[in-house]
Amino acid sequence: MDNLTIRAMVRAELDVAIGWAAVEGWNPGLHDADAFWATDPDGFVALEHEGQMVGSGSIISYSGQFGFMGFFIVRPDLRGQGWGGHLWHERVRRLKNRLQPGASIGMDGVFTMQAYYGKGGFKFAWRDIRFQGQGREGTLPAGIVAADQVDFDSLVAFDGEHFPCARPQFLKHWLKLPQSGAFAYCPTGGLEGYAVVRRAKVGWRIGPLFARHPEAAEALFQACSQQAAGDEIFLDAPENNPAATQLVRRHGMNEVFGCARMYLGGTPKTQES
């Protein structure tokens, strides 16, 4: 297309994209960008028109084993001209080239765009529903420790049971975000779950919260809730995980947002799938 360029982002432009995401109601964490940029600084692209960034997207590669696309935004006043489609297809092409043969690509798409992404080969896996509640004071549950008290390699291995691949570079930064809390559940010494809660544009967001069983999930949720006491908390719960749905309902959280989790190249085998 005339006068359109798709190129690598510079770091300051990612902050602009974060601002756009906040306007769209996605409520990104205040320091999320730092962790993702540290994980894959080549994983962000900009759509440029006449010298200005007018669109954005991420194409994160986790060591070539798994890819994830996000931050797909075209500036509202410039939509409807086909620019978004051009950017989206180019992002898929670039991310495929950054991954090992056969690696899957995941994304969360707003429901209204689900059919469009399906035409591009992405298959629906489940709905991710965002729930909103209130952080509460309380006594820290037994078995909860700070995540940095757990052997890092053990935590990476546990995370890899729930995420499509090991992601040590990402976790090294995610577990130490400013304005956050990272907790592990180790009631008998062994790791049975972990969770991170961090400040967002609005309130606090929990994610991930990975647990072997509902008791671990409950303890970790309570720890995160105490970190955000007196403020709003948000947790994304996959609908294919009944225990997650029961957790948010038990704590009186309300559905406020949702996306379709979709994959290109097959749904990875994890504890959640």
C-alpha positions in Angstrom: 0.0 0.0 0.0 1.2 3.5 -0.8 3.0 5.4 1.9 2.7 2.5 4.4 5.7 0.8 6.0 5.8 -2.0 8.5 9.0 -1.9 10.5 10.5 -2.8 13.9 9.4 -0.6 16.8 11.7 1.4 19.0 11.2 1.1 22.7 9.5 4.5 23.1 6.8 3.5 20.6 5.9 0.5 22.7 4.8 2.9 25.4 2.6 4.7 22.8 1.0 1.3 21.9 0.4 0.6 25.7 -1.5 3.9 25.8 -3.6 2.9 22.8 -4.3 -0.5 24.5 -5.5 1.3 27.7 -7.9 3.5 25.6 -9.3 0.3 24.0 -10.1 -1.0 27.6 -7.5 -3.7 27.7 -6.1 -2.4 31.0 -2.4 -3.3 30.5 -0.1 -3.6 33.5 2.0 -0.5 34.2 5.3 -2.3 33.7 4.3 -5.1 31.4 6.1 -3.6 28.5 9.5 -3.8 30.2 9.2 -7.5 30.7 8.0 -8.3 27.2 10.7 -6.0 25.6 13.4 -7.7 27.7 12.1 -11.1 26.6 12.0 -10.3 22.8 13.0 -6.8 21.7 12.5 -7.9 18.1 8.9 -8.9 18.8 7.2 -5.6 18.2 6.3 -4.0 14.8 5.0 -0.6 13.9 2.8 0.4 11.0 4.1 3.8 9.7 2.3 6.3 7.5 4.0 9.5 6.4 6.6 9.3 9.1 4.2 8.5 12.0 3.3 5.2 13.8 -0.3 4.6 13.1 -0.6 0.9 14.1 1.1 -1.6 16.3 1.4 -5.3 17.0 3.5 -7.8 18.9 5.0 -11.0 17.5 6.7 -12.4 20.6 8.8 -15.5 20.1 9.6 -17.7 23.1 13.0 -19.1 22.0 11.5 -20.1 18.7 9.3 -22.7 20.3 6.0 -20.8 20.6 4.8 -17.5 19.3 2.1 -15.1 20.6 0.5 -12.1 18.8 -0.9 -9.1 20.6 -1.2 -5.3 20.8 -2.9 -5.3 17.3 -4.2 -1.8 17.1 -4.7 0.7 14.3 -5.2 4.3 15.3 -9.1 4.8 15.5 -9.2 7.7 13.0 -7.4 5.7 10.4 -9.4 2.5 10.5 -11.6 1.2 7.7 -8.9 1.5 4.9 -7.6 -2.0 5.0 -4.4 -1.0 6.8 -5.1 -3.4 9.8 -5.5 -6.4 7.5 -2.2 -5.5 5.8 -0.5 -5.2 9.2 -2.1 -8.4 10.6 -1.0 -10.6 7.7 2.5 -9.3 7.7 2.8 -9.9 11.4 1.8 -13.6 10.9 4.3 -13.9 8.2 7.1 -12.4 10.2 6.4 -14.4 13.3 6.3 -17.7 11.4 9.8 -16.9 10.1 11.0 -16.4 13.7 9.7 -19.8 14.9 10.9 -23.3 14.5 9.0 -25.5 12.0 5.7 -26.7 13.4 5.6 -24.2 16.3 2.2 -22.9 17.2 1.1 -19.3 17.4 -1.5 -18.1 19.9 -3.5 -14.9 20.2 -6.5 -13.4 22.1 -8.9 -11.9 19.7 -12.0 -9.8 20.5 -15.1 -11.7 19.8 -16.2 -9.4 16.9 -12.9 -10.3 15.1 -13.0 -14.0 15.7 -14.4 -14.9 12.2 -11.7 -12.7 10.6 -8.9 -14.4 12.4 -10.5 -17.8 11.5 -10.1 -17.0 7.8 -6.4 -16.6 8.5 -6.2 -20.1 9.8 -6.5 -19.5 13.5 -8.7 -22.0 15.3 -10.8 -21.2 18.3 -9.7 -22.9 21.5 -11.7 -21.3 24.4 -13.0 -18.0 25.8 -10.8 -16.1 28.2 -13.1 -14.1 30.5 -11.8 -11.2 32.6 -13.4 -10.9 36.0 -13.3 -7.9 38.3 -13.4 -7.9 42.1 -12.1 -6.2 45.2 -8.8 -6.8 46.9 -9.2 -7.6 50.6 -7.1 -7.6 53.7 -6.6 -10.9 55.5 -4.1 -13.3 56.9 -1.6 -14.7 54.5 -2.5 -18.4 53.9 -0.3 -21.1 55.2 2.1 -22.4 52.6 2.5 -19.1 50.8 6.0 -17.7 50.3 7.6 -15.0 48.1 8.3 -16.5 44.7 12.0 -15.5 45.0 12.3 -18.0 47.9 11.7 -20.9 45.4 14.4 -22.4 43.2 14.1 -20.5 39.9 14.7 -23.6 37.7 11.9 -25.4 39.6 9.5 -22.5 39.0 10.4 -22.3 35.3 9.7 -26.1 35.0 6.4 -25.7 36.8 5.4 -22.7 34.6 6.3 -24.8 31.5 3.6 -27.4 32.5 1.0 -24.6 32.1 2.5 -22.5 29.3 3.3 -24.0 25.9 7.1 -23.9 26.5 9.7 -22.9 29.0 10.2 -19.1 29.2 13.0 -18.4 31.7 13.9 -15.0 30.1 10.4 -13.8 30.5 10.0 -15.0 34.1 13.2 -13.5 35.2 11.7 -10.1 34.6 8.0 -10.9 35.2 8.6 -12.1 38.7 10.4 -8.9 39.7 8.1 -6.2 38.1 7.9 -3.0 40.1 4.6 -2.5 42.0 3.9 -6.2 42.0 3.7 -9.3 44.2 4.9 -12.7 43.2 3.9 -15.7 45.4 4.5 -19.4 45.5 2.5 -22.1 47.3 4.7 -24.7 49.0 2.8 -26.2 51.9 5.0 -29.2 52.3 8.2 -27.9 50.6 7.3 -28.7 47.0 6.0 -26.1 44.6 2.3 -26.6 44.0 1.5 -23.2 42.4 2.5 -19.6 41.8 0.9 -16.3 40.9 1.9 -12.7 40.1 -0.3 -9.6 40.8 0.8 -6.3 39.4 -0.4 -2.7 39.2 -2.4 -1.9 36.0 -3.8 1.2 34.5 -6.9 0.5 36.6 -6.4 -1.5 39.8 -4.3 -4.7 39.8 -4.2 -7.6 37.5 -3.5 -11.2 38.5 -1.6 -13.3 36.0 -0.5 -15.9 35.7 -2.1 -17.9 38.5 -1.0 -21.6 37.9 -1.9 -24.2 40.5 -1.9 -28.0 40.7 -5.3 -28.1 42.6 -8.1 -25.7 43.8 -6.6 -25.4 47.3 -3.4 -24.0 45.9 -5.3 -21.7 43.6 -7.4 -20.4 46.5 -4.3 -19.7 48.7 -2.6 -17.9 45.8 -5.6 -15.8 45.0 -5.9 -14.7 48.6 -2.3 -13.7 48.7 -2.8 -11.6 45.5 -6.0 -10.1 46.9 -4.2 -9.0 50.0 -1.5 -7.3 47.9 -4.2 -5.3 46.2 -6.3 -4.7 49.3 -8.8 -1.8 48.9 -8.4 -1.6 45.2 -9.9 -3.4 42.2 -8.5 -6.7 41.1 -8.8 -8.4 37.7 -8.3 -12.1 36.8 -8.6 -13.7 33.3 -10.2 -17.1 33.7 -10.3 -19.6 30.8 -13.8 -21.1 30.4 -12.4 -24.5 29.8 -11.1 -24.6 33.4 -14.1 -25.1 35.7 -11.9 -24.6 38.8 -10.9 -21.1 37.6 -14.6 -20.2 37.0 -15.6 -21.5 40.4 -12.8 -19.5 42.0 -13.9 -16.1 40.6 -17.5 -16.9 41.3 -16.7 -17.9 44.9 -15.1 -14.5 45.4 -18.0 -12.5 43.9 -16.1 -11.3 40.9 -18.0 -10.0 37.9 -17.4 -10.6 34.2 -16.2 -7.3 32.5 -14.3 -8.3 29.3 -13.6 -11.3 27.2 -11.5 -12.6 24.3 -11.3 -15.7 22.1 -8.1 -17.7 22.6 -7.1 -18.9 19.2 -4.2 -20.9 17.8 -2.5 -21.3 14.4 -0.7 -24.6 14.0 -2.6 -26.5 16.7 -3.5 -26.0 20.4 -0.5 -26.6 22.6 -0.8 -29.3 25.2 -0.7 -27.7 28.7 -2.5 -28.3 32.0 -5.1 -25.7 30.8 -5.9 -27.4 27.5 
